[in-house]
Protein backbone atom coordinates (compact mmCIF):
# COMPACT_ATOMS: atom_id res chain seq x y z
CA UNK A 1 0.00 0.00 0.00
CA UNK A 2 1.45 3.37 -1.03
CA UNK A 3 0.30 6.79 -2.17
CA UNK A 4 2.33 7.10 -5.37
CA UNK A 5 0.85 9.66 -7.79
CA UNK A 6 0.10 7.86 -11.03
CA UNK A 7 1.47 10.63 -13.24
CA UNK A 8 3.84 9.54 -16.00
CA UNK A 9 6.80 11.28 -14.37
CA UNK A 10 6.14 9.62 -11.00
CA UNK A 11 5.78 6.17 -12.54
CA UNK A 12 8.90 6.63 -14.64
CA UNK A 13 10.89 7.57 -11.54
CA UNK A 14 9.47 4.61 -9.61
CA UNK A 15 10.38 2.17 -12.36
CA UNK A 16 13.88 3.61 -12.62
CA UNK A 17 14.22 3.02 -8.87
CA UNK A 18 13.38 -0.65 -9.33
CA UNK A 19 9.61 -0.84 -8.76
CA UNK A 20 7.90 -3.54 -10.81
CA UNK A 21 4.74 -3.18 -12.91
CA UNK A 22 3.19 -5.95 -10.81
CA UNK A 23 3.44 -3.65 -7.76
CA UNK A 24 1.63 -0.87 -9.62
CA UNK A 25 -1.16 -3.17 -10.83
CA UNK A 26 -1.70 -4.51 -7.33
CA UNK A 27 -2.01 -0.91 -6.12
CA UNK A 28 -4.51 -0.17 -8.92
CA UNK A 29 -6.80 -2.92 -7.71
CA UNK A 30 -6.36 -1.94 -4.06
CA UNK A 31 -7.52 1.58 -4.98
CA UNK A 32 -10.52 0.17 -6.85
CA UNK A 33 -11.51 -1.82 -3.76
CA UNK A 34 -10.98 1.17 -1.45
CA UNK A 35 -13.09 3.52 -3.57
CA UNK A 36 -15.84 0.94 -3.81
CA UNK A 37 -17.76 2.48 -6.73
CA UNK A 38 -19.41 -0.32 -8.74
CA UNK A 39 -20.46 2.14 -11.44
CA UNK A 40 -16.98 2.90 -12.79
CA UNK A 41 -16.46 -0.34 -14.70
CA UNK A 42 -18.70 -2.35 -16.98
CA UNK A 43 -15.93 -4.92 -17.39
CA UNK A 44 -13.01 -5.03 -14.96
CA UNK A 45 -10.27 -7.34 -16.22
CA UNK A 46 -9.19 -9.98 -13.71
CA UNK A 47 -6.08 -8.87 -11.84
CA UNK A 48 -4.24 -12.08 -12.70
CA UNK A 49 -4.59 -11.34 -16.42
CA UNK A 50 -3.27 -7.78 -16.03
CA UNK A 51 -0.35 -8.97 -13.87
CA UNK A 52 0.47 -11.53 -16.55
CA UNK A 53 0.61 -8.70 -19.11
CA UNK A 54 2.77 -6.68 -16.69
CA UNK A 55 5.21 -9.56 -16.24
CA UNK A 56 5.41 -9.97 -20.02
CA UNK A 57 6.89 -6.47 -20.30
CA UNK A 58 10.20 -7.81 -19.03
CA UNK A 59 12.85 -5.40 -17.83
CA UNK A 60 12.15 -1.68 -17.71
CA UNK A 61 12.32 -0.24 -21.22
CA UNK A 62 12.35 3.58 -21.34
CA UNK A 63 12.15 3.37 -25.14
CA UNK A 64 8.49 2.48 -24.66
CA UNK A 65 6.94 5.79 -23.56
CA UNK A 66 4.07 4.19 -21.61
CA UNK A 67 5.91 1.19 -20.17
CA UNK A 68 4.00 -0.16 -17.18
CA UNK A 69 1.43 2.65 -17.20
CA UNK A 70 -2.12 1.55 -16.20
CA UNK A 71 -5.12 2.82 -18.17
CA UNK A 72 -8.79 2.14 -18.86
CA UNK A 73 -10.98 2.54 -21.94
CA UNK A 74 -14.59 3.54 -22.48
CA UNK A 75 -16.79 0.57 -23.27
CA UNK A 76 -17.49 1.62 -26.83
CA UNK A 77 -13.85 0.92 -27.74
CA UNK A 78 -12.93 -2.66 -28.69
CA UNK A 79 -10.50 -4.80 -26.71
CA UNK A 80 -9.65 -8.19 -28.16
CA UNK A 81 -11.51 -11.02 -26.41
CA UNK A 82 -13.52 -8.67 -24.21
CA UNK A 83 -17.15 -7.58 -24.49
CA UNK A 84 -18.13 -4.24 -25.96
CA UNK A 85 -21.54 -2.99 -24.82
CA UNK A 86 -21.63 0.77 -25.60
CA UNK A 87 -23.67 0.92 -22.39
CA UNK A 88 -26.39 -1.41 -23.69
CA UNK A 89 -26.37 -5.10 -22.61
CA UNK A 90 -28.54 -6.11 -25.56
CA UNK A 91 -25.94 -4.67 -27.96
CA UNK A 92 -23.01 -6.60 -26.44
CA UNK A 93 -20.53 -8.44 -28.67
CA UNK A 94 -17.07 -9.92 -28.15
CA UNK A 95 -14.39 -7.96 -29.98
CA UNK A 96 -12.16 -10.01 -32.27
CA UNK A 97 -9.26 -7.57 -32.13
CA UNK A 98 -8.05 -4.45 -30.37
CA UNK A 99 -9.17 -1.06 -31.60
CA UNK A 100 -6.33 0.71 -33.41
CA UNK A 101 -5.68 3.07 -30.48
CA UNK A 102 -5.65 0.22 -27.93
CA UNK A 103 -3.07 -1.63 -30.03
CA UNK A 104 -0.85 1.46 -30.17
CA UNK A 105 -1.04 1.93 -26.41
CA UNK A 106 -0.20 -1.69 -25.69
CA UNK A 107 2.73 -1.54 -28.09
CA UNK A 108 4.00 1.45 -26.10
CA UNK A 109 3.90 -0.64 -22.90
CA UNK A 110 0.59 0.52 -21.38
CA UNK A 111 -1.46 -1.93 -19.29
CA UNK A 112 -5.24 -2.05 -19.75
CA UNK A 113 -7.23 -2.56 -16.55
CA UNK A 114 -10.82 -2.50 -17.75
CA UNK A 115 -13.74 -1.12 -19.79
CA UNK A 116 -15.61 1.81 -18.24
CA UNK A 117 -19.22 2.96 -17.97
CA UNK A 118 -20.76 5.58 -20.24
CA UNK A 119 -23.94 7.32 -21.24
CA UNK A 120 -25.54 4.70 -23.45
CA UNK A 121 -24.32 4.83 -27.05
CA UNK A 122 -22.28 7.90 -26.09
CA UNK A 123 -25.44 10.02 -26.12
CA UNK A 124 -25.26 12.44 -23.21
CA UNK A 125 -23.05 14.82 -21.25
CA UNK A 126 -24.16 13.87 -17.75
CA UNK A 127 -22.93 10.32 -17.20
CA UNK A 128 -26.11 8.85 -15.68
CA UNK A 129 -27.87 7.61 -18.85
CA UNK A 130 -26.81 4.02 -18.31
CA UNK A 131 -28.62 0.79 -17.44
CA UNK A 132 -25.64 0.02 -15.22
CA UNK A 133 -25.17 1.81 -11.87
CA UNK A 134 -23.83 5.26 -12.85
CA UNK A 135 -20.37 6.13 -11.52
CA UNK A 136 -20.10 8.73 -8.78
CA UNK A 137 -18.29 11.99 -9.43
CA UNK A 138 -14.79 11.60 -7.95
CA UNK A 139 -14.72 15.11 -6.45
CA UNK A 140 -18.28 15.35 -5.12
CA UNK A 141 -20.72 12.39 -5.34
CA UNK A 142 -23.65 14.81 -5.34
CA UNK A 143 -22.56 16.16 -8.75
CA UNK A 144 -23.10 14.33 -12.01
CA UNK A 145 -19.92 12.56 -13.13
CA UNK A 146 -20.15 13.97 -16.64
CA UNK A 147 -20.81 12.05 -19.80
CA UNK A 148 -20.77 10.31 -21.97
CA UNK A 149 -17.27 9.19 -20.89
CA UNK A 150 -18.21 9.12 -17.21
CA UNK A 151 -16.39 6.02 -15.98
CA UNK A 152 -13.20 6.93 -17.82
CA UNK A 153 -13.05 10.38 -16.21
CA UNK A 154 -13.94 9.14 -12.72
CA UNK A 155 -11.21 6.46 -12.84
CA UNK A 156 -8.57 9.11 -13.57
CA UNK A 157 -10.08 11.58 -11.10
CA UNK A 158 -9.62 9.03 -8.31
CA UNK A 159 -6.04 8.30 -9.37
CA UNK A 160 -6.89 4.66 -10.11
CA UNK A 161 -5.06 4.86 -13.44
CA UNK A 162 -2.75 7.34 -15.14
CA UNK A 163 -4.98 8.02 -18.14
CA UNK A 164 -8.09 6.80 -19.87
CA UNK A 165 -9.72 6.81 -23.26
CA UNK A 166 -13.12 8.34 -23.84
CA UNK A 167 -14.85 9.50 -26.99
CA UNK A 168 -16.10 12.96 -27.88
CA UNK A 169 -18.86 14.05 -30.25
CA UNK A 170 -20.57 16.83 -28.31
CA UNK A 171 -18.17 17.35 -25.41
CA UNK A 172 -17.84 13.90 -23.87
CA UNK A 173 -14.07 14.23 -23.70
CA UNK A 174 -14.19 17.65 -22.02
CA UNK A 175 -17.21 18.00 -19.70
CA UNK A 176 -16.34 14.90 -17.62
CA UNK A 177 -12.81 16.23 -17.31
CA UNK A 178 -14.04 19.52 -15.88
CA UNK A 179 -16.41 17.80 -13.46
CA UNK A 180 -13.63 15.56 -12.13
CA UNK A 181 -10.85 18.18 -12.00
CA UNK A 182 -8.72 16.54 -14.68
CA UNK A 183 -7.54 17.23 -18.22
CA UNK A 184 -9.73 16.34 -21.20
CA UNK A 185 -7.95 16.32 -24.58
CA UNK A 186 -10.26 16.32 -27.61
CA UNK A 187 -8.07 15.84 -30.66
CA UNK A 188 -8.49 17.10 -34.18
CA UNK A 189 -11.04 14.91 -35.93
CA UNK A 190 -9.26 12.02 -37.62
CA UNK A 191 -6.02 12.38 -35.65
CA UNK A 192 -6.87 9.27 -33.61
CA UNK A 193 -8.21 6.30 -35.52
CA UNK A 194 -11.83 5.28 -35.01
CA UNK A 195 -11.18 1.70 -36.14
CA UNK A 196 -12.74 -0.54 -33.52
CA UNK A 197 -14.86 2.21 -31.96
CA UNK A 198 -18.68 2.08 -31.83
CA UNK A 199 -19.73 5.39 -33.38
CA UNK A 200 -22.19 7.92 -32.05
CA UNK A 201 -21.94 10.29 -35.03
CA UNK A 202 -19.34 8.77 -37.34
CA UNK A 203 -18.54 12.05 -39.10
CA UNK A 204 -18.03 13.93 -35.82
CA UNK A 205 -16.57 11.35 -33.42
CA UNK A 206 -13.08 11.19 -32.00
CA UNK A 207 -11.41 9.10 -29.34
CA UNK A 208 -10.45 11.43 -26.48
CA UNK A 209 -7.93 11.29 -23.63
CA UNK A 210 -8.27 12.00 -19.91
CA UNK A 211 -5.20 12.46 -17.71
CA UNK A 212 -4.13 14.21 -14.53
CA UNK A 213 -1.90 16.70 -16.38
CA UNK A 214 -1.75 18.25 -19.82
CA UNK A 215 1.72 16.80 -20.42
CA UNK A 216 0.46 13.29 -19.66
CA UNK A 217 -2.58 13.66 -21.91
CA UNK A 218 -0.42 14.93 -24.74
CA UNK A 219 2.12 12.14 -24.28
CA UNK A 220 -0.71 9.65 -24.80
CA UNK A 221 -1.86 11.63 -27.83
CA UNK A 222 1.64 11.37 -29.33
CA UNK A 223 1.52 7.59 -28.98
CA UNK A 224 -1.95 7.21 -30.48
CA UNK A 225 -1.96 9.91 -33.19
CA UNK A 226 -0.82 7.55 -35.94
CA UNK A 227 -2.36 7.37 -39.38
CA UNK A 228 -4.68 4.42 -39.97
CA UNK A 229 -5.37 3.81 -43.65
CA UNK A 230 -8.23 1.48 -42.69
CA UNK A 231 -10.16 4.39 -41.19
CA UNK A 232 -11.86 6.35 -43.98
CA UNK A 233 -11.94 9.46 -41.78
CA UNK A 234 -8.31 9.33 -40.65
CA UNK A 235 -6.05 12.35 -41.22
CA UNK A 236 -2.28 12.71 -41.15
CA UNK A 237 -2.01 15.38 -38.47
CA UNK A 238 1.25 14.55 -36.73
CA UNK A 239 2.01 15.21 -33.06
CA UNK A 240 4.79 17.78 -32.71
CA UNK A 241 6.43 18.10 -29.28
CA UNK A 242 5.27 20.69 -26.79
CA UNK A 243 6.81 24.09 -27.41
CA UNK A 244 7.29 27.40 -25.66
CA UNK A 245 4.31 29.72 -25.96
CA UNK A 246 4.43 33.24 -27.44
CA UNK A 247 3.77 35.86 -24.79
CA UNK A 248 1.43 38.00 -26.86
CA UNK A 249 -1.31 35.61 -27.90
CA UNK A 250 -4.67 36.94 -29.06
CA UNK A 251 -7.27 34.96 -27.16
CA UNK A 252 -10.94 35.21 -28.02
CA UNK A 253 -13.52 34.95 -25.23
CA UNK A 254 -17.32 35.34 -25.34
CA UNK A 255 -18.30 38.97 -24.83
CA UNK A 256 -20.38 40.21 -21.93
CA UNK A 257 -23.56 40.21 -24.00
CA UNK A 258 -23.28 36.59 -25.11
CA UNK A 259 -21.39 34.72 -22.38
CA UNK A 260 -23.63 32.29 -20.48
CA UNK A 261 -23.34 31.03 -16.88
CA UNK A 262 -26.99 30.13 -16.16
CA UNK A 263 -26.93 32.61 -13.30
CA UNK A 264 -23.91 30.94 -11.63
CA UNK A 265 -21.96 33.94 -10.30
CA UNK A 266 -19.24 31.73 -8.81
CA UNK A 267 -18.57 30.15 -12.20
CA UNK A 268 -18.58 33.59 -13.78
CA UNK A 269 -15.98 34.81 -11.29
CA UNK A 270 -13.82 31.73 -11.79
CA UNK A 271 -13.73 32.23 -15.55
CA UNK A 272 -13.03 35.96 -15.18
CA UNK A 273 -10.10 35.15 -12.88
CA UNK A 274 -8.62 32.76 -15.46
CA UNK A 275 -9.01 35.32 -18.25
CA UNK A 276 -7.33 37.94 -16.04
CA UNK A 277 -4.49 35.49 -15.40
CA UNK A 278 -3.98 34.98 -19.14
CA UNK A 279 -4.00 38.74 -19.68
CA UNK A 280 -1.50 39.32 -16.86
CA UNK A 281 0.83 36.89 -18.60
CA UNK A 282 0.89 38.82 -21.86
CA UNK A 283 -2.20 37.68 -23.76
CA UNK A 284 -4.44 40.15 -25.58
CA UNK A 285 -8.04 39.31 -24.72
CA UNK A 286 -10.49 39.83 -27.58
CA UNK A 287 -14.19 39.77 -26.68
CA UNK A 288 -16.29 38.28 -29.46
CA UNK A 289 -19.99 37.85 -30.19
CA UNK A 290 -20.53 34.14 -29.53
CA UNK A 291 -23.94 33.97 -31.16
CA UNK A 292 -22.81 32.11 -34.31
CA UNK A 293 -21.05 29.48 -32.20
CA UNK A 294 -24.21 28.93 -30.16
CA UNK A 295 -26.19 28.67 -33.39
CA UNK A 296 -23.85 25.92 -34.59
CA UNK A 297 -24.11 24.14 -31.22
CA UNK A 298 -27.89 24.08 -31.51
CA UNK A 299 -27.61 22.10 -34.72
CA UNK A 300 -25.95 19.03 -33.19
CA UNK A 301 -29.23 17.53 -32.05
CA UNK A 302 -31.12 18.58 -35.15
CA UNK A 303 -31.49 17.01 -38.56
CA UNK A 304 -28.51 15.24 -40.04
CA UNK A 305 -26.68 14.46 -36.83
CA UNK A 306 -29.59 12.97 -34.90
CA UNK A 307 -30.25 10.80 -37.95
CA UNK A 308 -26.59 9.80 -37.91
CA UNK A 309 -26.92 8.60 -34.31
CA UNK A 310 -29.97 6.61 -35.40
CA UNK A 311 -27.90 4.67 -37.97
CA UNK A 312 -25.99 3.00 -35.13
CA UNK A 313 -29.01 1.65 -33.24
CA UNK A 314 -31.66 1.50 -35.97
CA UNK A 315 -32.28 -2.23 -35.50
CA UNK A 316 -32.63 -1.93 -31.72
CA UNK A 317 -34.94 1.07 -32.01
CA UNK A 318 -37.14 -0.81 -34.48
CA UNK A 319 -37.16 -4.33 -33.04
CA UNK A 320 -36.53 -4.00 -29.29
CA UNK A 321 -36.85 -0.31 -28.35
CA UNK A 322 -37.34 -1.23 -24.70
CA UNK A 323 -33.63 -2.17 -24.37
CA UNK A 324 -32.60 1.39 -25.19
CA UNK A 325 -32.36 3.81 -22.25
CA UNK A 326 -35.56 5.94 -22.17
CA UNK A 327 -33.72 9.25 -22.51
CA UNK A 328 -31.48 7.92 -25.28
CA UNK A 329 -34.59 6.60 -27.02
CA UNK A 330 -36.24 10.00 -26.75
CA UNK A 331 -33.22 11.88 -28.11
CA UNK A 332 -32.43 9.54 -31.01
CA UNK A 333 -36.10 8.90 -31.76
CA UNK A 334 -36.36 12.40 -33.22
CA UNK A 335 -34.62 11.00 -36.29
CA UNK A 336 -37.78 9.09 -37.23
CA UNK A 337 -39.53 12.35 -38.10
CA UNK A 338 -36.73 13.61 -40.34
CA UNK A 339 -36.21 13.23 -44.07
CA UNK A 340 -33.14 13.24 -46.28
CA UNK A 341 -34.24 16.71 -47.33
CA UNK A 342 -34.05 17.85 -43.71
CA UNK A 343 -30.54 16.44 -43.46
CA UNK A 344 -29.30 18.36 -46.48
CA UNK A 345 -30.92 21.56 -45.28
CA UNK A 346 -29.10 21.09 -41.98
CA UNK A 347 -25.78 20.66 -43.75
CA UNK A 348 -26.35 23.79 -45.80
CA UNK A 349 -27.19 25.77 -42.70
CA UNK A 350 -24.05 24.52 -40.95
CA UNK A 351 -21.89 25.72 -43.85
CA UNK A 352 -23.47 29.15 -43.67
CA UNK A 353 -22.91 29.43 -39.93
CA UNK A 354 -19.37 28.08 -40.19
CA UNK A 355 -18.51 30.85 -42.63
CA UNK A 356 -19.51 33.40 -39.99
CA UNK A 357 -17.27 31.78 -37.38
CA UNK A 358 -14.31 31.66 -39.79
CA UNK A 359 -14.10 35.44 -39.77
CA UNK A 360 -14.02 35.49 -35.97
CA UNK A 361 -11.41 32.74 -35.68
CA UNK A 362 -9.14 34.40 -38.24
CA UNK A 363 -8.61 37.34 -35.89
CA UNK A 364 -7.45 35.35 -32.84
CA UNK A 365 -4.91 32.64 -32.06
CA UNK A 366 -7.35 30.56 -30.02
CA UNK A 367 -10.56 30.69 -28.00
CA UNK A 368 -10.89 30.29 -24.23
CA UNK A 369 -14.35 29.39 -22.92
CA UNK A 370 -15.84 27.95 -19.75
CA UNK A 371 -15.94 24.19 -20.21
CA UNK A 372 -19.55 24.36 -19.01
CA UNK A 373 -21.69 27.26 -17.79
CA UNK A 374 -22.53 25.79 -14.36
CA UNK A 375 -22.66 22.58 -12.31
CA UNK A 376 -25.59 20.17 -12.11
CA UNK A 377 -26.29 17.61 -9.44
CA UNK A 378 -27.63 14.08 -9.73
CA UNK A 379 -30.84 15.42 -8.18
CA UNK A 380 -31.10 18.02 -10.97
CA UNK A 381 -30.99 15.24 -13.55
CA UNK A 382 -33.63 13.23 -11.73
CA UNK A 383 -35.92 16.26 -11.91
CA UNK A 384 -35.13 17.07 -15.56
CA UNK A 385 -33.05 14.58 -17.59
CA UNK A 386 -32.89 16.76 -20.72
CA UNK A 387 -32.26 20.45 -20.07
CA UNK A 388 -29.18 20.18 -17.77
CA UNK A 389 -27.60 17.86 -20.32
CA UNK A 390 -28.26 20.41 -23.07
CA UNK A 391 -26.80 23.25 -21.01
CA UNK A 392 -23.66 21.21 -20.32
CA UNK A 393 -23.02 21.36 -24.07
CA UNK A 394 -23.20 25.16 -24.32
CA UNK A 395 -19.47 25.53 -24.99
CA UNK A 396 -18.79 22.06 -26.42
CA UNK A 397 -21.49 21.12 -28.96
CA UNK A 398 -20.16 23.35 -31.75
CA UNK A 399 -16.53 22.22 -31.64
CA UNK A 400 -16.57 19.09 -33.79
CA UNK A 401 -19.13 20.58 -36.15
CA UNK A 402 -16.58 23.35 -36.83
CA UNK A 403 -13.65 20.90 -37.05
CA UNK A 404 -11.75 22.36 -34.10
CA UNK A 405 -9.51 20.73 -31.52
CA UNK A 406 -10.08 21.32 -27.82
CA UNK A 407 -8.42 20.96 -24.44
CA UNK A 408 -10.21 21.15 -21.08
CA UNK A 409 -7.67 22.45 -18.55
CA UNK A 410 -8.05 22.42 -14.74
CA UNK A 411 -7.40 25.77 -13.07
CA UNK A 412 -7.68 26.95 -9.48
CA UNK A 413 -10.74 25.76 -7.57
CA UNK A 414 -13.81 27.99 -7.46
CA UNK A 415 -14.50 29.96 -4.31
CA UNK A 416 -17.00 27.28 -3.26
CA UNK A 417 -14.47 24.47 -3.71
CA UNK A 418 -15.87 23.05 -6.95
CA UNK A 419 -13.29 22.38 -9.68
CA UNK A 420 -12.17 25.26 -11.87
CA UNK A 421 -11.78 24.45 -15.56
CA UNK A 422 -11.65 26.22 -18.92
CA UNK A 423 -11.46 24.90 -22.45
CA UNK A 424 -8.98 26.09 -25.06
CA UNK A 425 -10.09 25.77 -28.69
CA UNK A 426 -8.30 26.16 -32.01
CA UNK A 427 -8.56 25.15 -35.64
CA UNK A 428 -7.90 21.56 -36.70
CA UNK A 429 -4.28 20.42 -36.53
CA UNK A 430 -3.25 22.73 -33.67
CA UNK A 431 -3.25 20.08 -30.95
CA UNK A 432 0.39 20.72 -30.01
CA UNK A 433 -0.24 24.45 -29.84
CA UNK A 434 -3.19 24.02 -27.47
CA UNK A 435 -1.31 21.54 -25.28
CA UNK A 436 1.65 23.91 -25.02
CA UNK A 437 -0.64 26.72 -23.86
CA UNK A 438 -2.62 24.40 -21.61
CA UNK A 439 0.53 23.14 -19.94
CA UNK A 440 1.51 26.72 -19.15
CA UNK A 441 -1.98 27.63 -17.93
CA UNK A 442 -2.34 24.70 -15.53
CA UNK A 443 0.87 25.85 -13.83
CA UNK A 444 -0.25 29.46 -13.58
CA UNK A 445 -3.47 28.41 -11.82
CA UNK A 446 -2.55 26.25 -8.78
CA UNK A 447 -4.74 23.20 -8.20
CA UNK A 448 -4.50 19.61 -7.07
CA UNK A 449 -4.96 16.64 -9.39
CA UNK A 450 -8.46 15.20 -9.67
CA UNK A 451 -9.80 14.17 -6.28
CA UNK A 452 -6.43 12.83 -5.11
CA UNK A 453 -4.92 15.88 -3.41
CA UNK A 454 -1.70 15.21 -5.33
CA UNK A 455 0.32 18.26 -6.38
CA UNK A 456 1.15 19.09 -9.98
CA UNK A 457 4.57 17.59 -10.85
CA UNK A 458 7.46 19.73 -11.99
CA UNK A 459 7.19 20.89 -15.58
CA UNK A 460 9.35 19.31 -18.27
CA UNK A 461 11.24 21.67 -20.54
CA UNK A 462 9.33 22.37 -23.73
CA UNK A 463 11.24 21.64 -26.89
CA UNK A 464 13.07 24.71 -28.25
CA UNK A 465 14.57 22.83 -31.15
CA UNK A 466 13.18 21.77 -34.51
CA UNK A 467 12.62 18.07 -35.09
CA UNK A 468 14.15 16.12 -37.97
CA UNK A 469 11.13 16.85 -40.16
CA UNK A 470 10.99 20.57 -39.33
CA UNK A 471 12.86 23.70 -40.40
CA UNK A 472 13.51 26.55 -37.97
CA UNK A 473 12.45 29.84 -39.58
CA UNK A 474 13.12 33.29 -38.09
CA UNK A 475 10.42 35.93 -38.69
CA UNK A 476 10.68 39.59 -37.78
CA UNK A 477 7.51 41.17 -39.19
CA UNK A 478 3.87 40.40 -39.87
CA UNK A 479 4.42 36.64 -39.46
CA UNK A 480 5.17 37.00 -35.74
CA UNK A 481 2.61 35.84 -33.18
CA UNK A 482 -0.40 38.11 -32.93
CA UNK A 483 0.41 39.77 -36.27
CA UNK A 484 -1.72 39.65 -39.45
CA UNK A 485 0.24 36.95 -41.32
CA UNK A 486 0.99 34.63 -38.42
CA UNK A 487 -1.79 32.35 -39.66
CA UNK A 488 0.39 31.48 -42.69
CA UNK A 489 2.67 29.67 -40.26
CA UNK A 490 0.17 28.13 -37.88
CA UNK A 491 -2.13 26.92 -40.66
CA UNK A 492 0.84 24.92 -41.95
CA UNK A 493 1.43 23.28 -38.57
CA UNK A 494 4.28 25.54 -37.44
CA UNK A 495 5.01 25.78 -33.72
CA UNK A 496 6.60 28.59 -31.75
CA UNK A 497 10.14 27.89 -30.53
CA UNK A 498 11.40 31.14 -29.01
CA UNK A 499 11.50 34.92 -29.03
CA UNK A 500 15.03 36.26 -29.43
CA UNK A 501 17.05 38.83 -31.40
CA UNK A 502 19.51 38.93 -34.25
CA UNK A 503 23.19 39.55 -33.67
CA UNK A 504 24.24 43.23 -33.65
CA UNK A 505 24.83 43.21 -37.38
CA UNK A 506 21.42 44.05 -38.80
CA UNK A 507 19.32 46.95 -39.97
CA UNK A 508 15.52 46.95 -40.15
CA UNK A 509 13.66 48.97 -42.76
CA UNK A 510 10.04 49.82 -43.46
CA UNK A 511 10.05 49.22 -47.20
CA UNK A 512 8.68 51.77 -49.64
CA UNK A 513 5.11 51.41 -50.81
CA UNK A 514 1.94 50.80 -48.91
CA UNK A 515 0.30 51.44 -46.64
CA UNK A 516 0.77 49.06 -45.10
CA UNK A 517 4.53 49.00 -44.89
CA UNK A 518 6.50 45.77 -44.97
CA UNK A 519 9.70 45.03 -43.02
CA UNK A 520 13.06 44.40 -44.62
CA UNK A 521 15.93 42.88 -42.63
CA UNK A 522 19.40 43.57 -44.06
CA UNK A 523 22.76 42.42 -42.69
CA UNK A 524 25.61 44.87 -42.13
CA UNK A 525 29.07 44.39 -40.63
CA UNK A 526 29.28 42.65 -37.25
CA UNK A 527 28.98 45.28 -34.54
CA UNK A 528 28.01 47.95 -37.05
CA UNK A 529 24.28 47.30 -36.93
CA UNK A 530 21.57 46.68 -34.39
CA UNK A 531 19.91 43.75 -32.66
CA UNK A 532 16.43 43.22 -34.08
CA UNK A 533 13.65 41.34 -32.27
CA UNK A 534 12.36 38.25 -34.00
CA UNK A 535 10.65 34.93 -33.37
CA UNK A 536 11.79 31.46 -34.38
CA UNK A 537 9.14 28.98 -35.51
CA UNK A 538 9.49 25.31 -36.47
CA UNK A 539 7.79 24.72 -39.83
CA UNK A 540 7.16 21.16 -41.13
CA UNK A 541 9.59 20.54 -43.96
CA UNK A 542 6.74 19.47 -46.21
CA UNK A 543 5.24 22.96 -45.90
CA UNK A 544 8.35 25.02 -46.64
CA UNK A 545 7.81 25.11 -50.42
CA UNK A 546 4.29 26.51 -50.28
CA UNK A 547 5.33 29.02 -47.61
CA UNK A 548 8.28 30.24 -49.68
CA UNK A 549 6.11 30.56 -52.80
CA UNK A 550 3.97 33.17 -51.04
CA UNK A 551 6.84 35.51 -50.11
CA UNK A 552 6.86 38.61 -52.38
CA UNK A 553 9.99 40.35 -53.71
CA UNK A 554 12.23 41.91 -52.52
CA UNK A 555 11.88 39.54 -49.56
CA UNK A 556 13.05 35.96 -49.42
CA UNK A 557 14.46 33.28 -47.16
CA UNK A 558 18.16 33.17 -46.33
CA UNK A 559 20.38 32.75 -43.29
CA UNK A 560 19.94 34.99 -40.27
CA UNK A 561 22.46 35.18 -37.41
CA UNK A 562 20.92 35.11 -33.94
CA UNK A 563 22.27 36.83 -30.84
CA UNK A 564 23.89 33.60 -29.60
CA UNK A 565 25.69 33.02 -32.90
CA UNK A 566 23.33 30.40 -34.33
CA UNK A 567 22.48 30.62 -38.00
CA UNK A 568 18.86 29.87 -38.91
CA UNK A 569 16.75 30.23 -42.01
CA UNK A 570 14.84 33.49 -41.92
CA UNK A 571 13.39 36.45 -43.79
CA UNK A 572 15.95 38.67 -45.50
CA UNK A 573 15.65 41.55 -47.93
CA UNK A 574 17.54 42.19 -51.16
CA UNK A 575 19.83 45.22 -50.90
CA UNK A 576 18.03 46.86 -53.81
CA UNK A 577 14.80 46.71 -51.84
CA UNK A 578 15.86 49.33 -49.29
CA UNK A 579 15.91 52.18 -51.81
CA UNK A 580 13.62 54.88 -50.44
CA UNK A 581 12.92 52.67 -47.41
CA UNK A 582 12.63 54.11 -43.90
CA UNK A 583 15.37 52.95 -41.53
CA UNK A 584 13.65 51.93 -38.30
CA UNK A 585 16.58 50.03 -36.80
CA UNK A 586 16.65 52.28 -33.75
CA UNK A 587 13.26 50.86 -32.71
CA UNK A 588 14.71 47.35 -32.61
CA UNK A 589 11.42 45.71 -33.47
CA UNK A 590 8.68 45.67 -36.09
CA UNK A 591 6.15 45.56 -33.26
CA UNK A 592 7.52 48.87 -31.95
CA UNK A 593 7.15 50.38 -35.41
CA UNK A 594 3.53 49.16 -35.67
CA UNK A 595 2.84 50.55 -32.19
CA UNK A 596 4.51 53.87 -32.98
CA UNK A 597 1.38 55.40 -34.44
CA UNK A 598 2.84 56.02 -37.87
CA UNK A 599 -0.05 55.99 -40.41
CA UNK A 600 1.93 53.74 -42.72
CA UNK A 601 2.43 51.26 -39.89
CA UNK A 602 -1.28 50.72 -39.24
CA UNK A 603 -2.18 47.09 -38.59
CA UNK A 604 -4.29 45.74 -41.42
CA UNK A 605 -5.77 42.42 -42.39
CA UNK A 606 -3.86 39.62 -44.06
CA UNK A 607 -5.90 40.18 -47.22
CA UNK A 608 -4.83 43.82 -47.37
CA UNK A 609 -1.20 42.90 -46.86
CA UNK A 610 -1.25 40.45 -49.74
CA UNK A 611 -3.03 42.96 -51.95
CA UNK A 612 -0.06 45.33 -51.80
Secondary structure, DSSP 8 states (H G I E B T S, - for coil): ------SHHHHHHHHHTT--HHHHHHHHHHHHHHH--TTSEEEE--HHHHHHHHHTT-S--TTSTTTT-EEEEETTB--TTSEE-TT-GGG-EE-SS--HHHHHHHHTT-EEEEEE--SGGG--SSS---SS-----SS-TTB---SSSHHHHHHHHTTSSSEEEEEESSSTTTHHHHHTTSEEEE--TTSS--TTB--SSTTT-EEEEEESSHHHHHHHHHHH----TT-TT---------B---SS-EEEEE-TTT---TT-HHHHHHHHHHHHHHHHTT-EEEEE--HHHHHHHHTTTSHHHHHHHHHHHHHHHHH-GGGS-HHHHHHHHGGGG--HHHHHHHHHHHHHHHHHHHHHHTTSSEEEEESSSS--BHHHHHH-TTHHHHHHTTTTHHHHHTTEEEEEEEES--TTS--EEEEEEEETT-HHHHHHHHHHHHHHS---BTTTTB--------B-S--TTEEEEEE-STTSTTSTTTHHHHTTT-EEEEEEEB-S-EEEEE-SS-SS--EEEEE-STTSSB--EEEEEEEEGGGHHHHHHT--TTEEEEEEEBTTS-EEEEEEE-GGGGTT-EE-GGG--HHHHHTTT-GGG----HHHHHH-
